[in-house]
């Protein structure tokens, strides 16, 4: 089986031989195609059409060859739709044969979303080698843990040899530091053979600051009427926006069709500026569902600070109109306050009643559903979400953002009370939400996840100074000495210090944490997942001081059944609590519980009990 996505951009192999090259460059009168390995490569004039397209077919060109475009001022640029840029973002692109990879697991059609247990990983720091091939060799470990879905942080070509991926500038080219397009396909193919779904993080809200040459020949790609932290916004809604929109729609289809990803995670869609109808996020989701989604189960996860429940709506069959789910930062923030006591920055929105806010997130999804946000100076945030299935929320205690955007990249288990961190973890993994772990979380990795990059000297210095100013607003980094402890993002040592140490899994206390997570995911897979299909609507929660109770109805309650009921009891107080009744049903999980007088319980700090009442027939 071979897979290729046909698109009007870039270099396309022709059935009869040769390559068609196409570049949208309405800002350039003439573009030359340089076909060959270096600056002495022959230059061929491209035909310029009235709508800004420059095209050329070379009958002698073939896969594996290098090419780039030369502008009238002599500037040489890579193909913005390059499928591969072996020598980084400033150099020539390579013609790729999408059908060179022969897929082995051709019957794979995906998995239902309610089965998702997500593992977010960064390819460069997931293994010592930091490659697609090395990640492929670790997939069996994730399967054994209980993971069903692997989510890769962005792999689109970024400047330098190391980076998070959110500064990508060639959105169709897997970064060469990780491996070849074929090696990424082998990673996805192997995952499918193990029964694992693969999601890819994509960035459609901005380009990185280094290596983006679009301004030089295609200013129409940006709309200065919308300004963002990265400058003029990508042009989704002004003159010539149709071609820009098609570029990103094809990008989404490309990853799903050519690389067989099971879906995408769209980064920071609240930063996309688009006043048109339909919004580009909706149009991308519609294209995916009308295309490959007709034959496979595809899922789109959104990151959206605005908590727009309207982008998660379902039809009468339970099929999402747009996003399948959203990262639930609200739940993370409340859990972080609970476990660590930190209330700086946006955590201030969750500081007044963290147990109740955590309970609301577990029961309903979003915490902010239209209420004013103190951190945002009273601005209303969010939309009502209580009608949505709880699988519309991807919930977690850690993510690349929430670790790496800290000055020192600390993980939550190094910051919080271990009993409360484990309790919060159990609450998330045994809730009806779709849970997510960040790489290494399963064994309480000792390594931080720092912000790292590999920019040119001027930009690297600006990034370093900017981070010191940003963190200097916090009391812990107010002094120059404290700021000096912040790792330099551009140093290779910062990147190397973020790599997982897999040998920790076999040593205490990491092994005990790994066993605990493995047990929780086993319970989820065997007892909860079979009851999640068709689940609709929010649960209810109640706080008794620092003790939280949550109840959810699972499955689809019809005229004959009231649905199974899942109960959670958790205690986050400093002191033990005595005289608490266990929720009804079968005890699936219990920690920190002791029998007190009669049938009452004594709850230790961090105690958790999860019980299940099977569906009752009316």
Secondary structure, 3 states (H helix, E strand, C coil): CCCCCCCCCEEEECCCCCEEEEEECCCCCCCEEEECCCCCCEEEECEECCCCEEEEEECCCCCCCEEEEECCCCCEECCCCCCCCCCCCCCCEECCCHHHCCCCCCCCCCCCHHHCCEEEECHHHHCCCCCHHHHHHCHHHHHHHCCCEEEECCCEEECCCCCCCCCEEEEEEECCCCCCHHHHHHHHHHHHHHCCEEEEEECCCCCCCCCCCHHHHCHHHEEEEEEECCEEEECCCCCCHHHHHHHHHHHHHHHHHCCCCCEEEECCHHHCCCCCCCCHHHHHHHHHHHCHHHCCCCEEEECCCCCCHHHHCECCCCCECCCCEEECHHHHHHHHHHHHCCCCHHHHHHCCCHHHHHHHHHHHCCCCCCEEEHHHCCEEECCCCCCCCHHHEEEECCCHHHHHCCCCCCCHHHCCCHHHHHHHHHHHHCCCCEEEEECCHHHCCCCCCCCCCCCCHHHHHHHHHHHHHHHCCCHHHCCHHHHHCCCCCCCHHHHHCCCCCHHHHHCCCHHHHHHHHHHHHHHHHHHHHHHCCCCCCCCEEEEECCEEEEEEECCCCCCCECCCEEEEEEECCCCCEEEECCCCCEEEEEEEEEECCCCCEEEEEEEEEEEEECCCEC
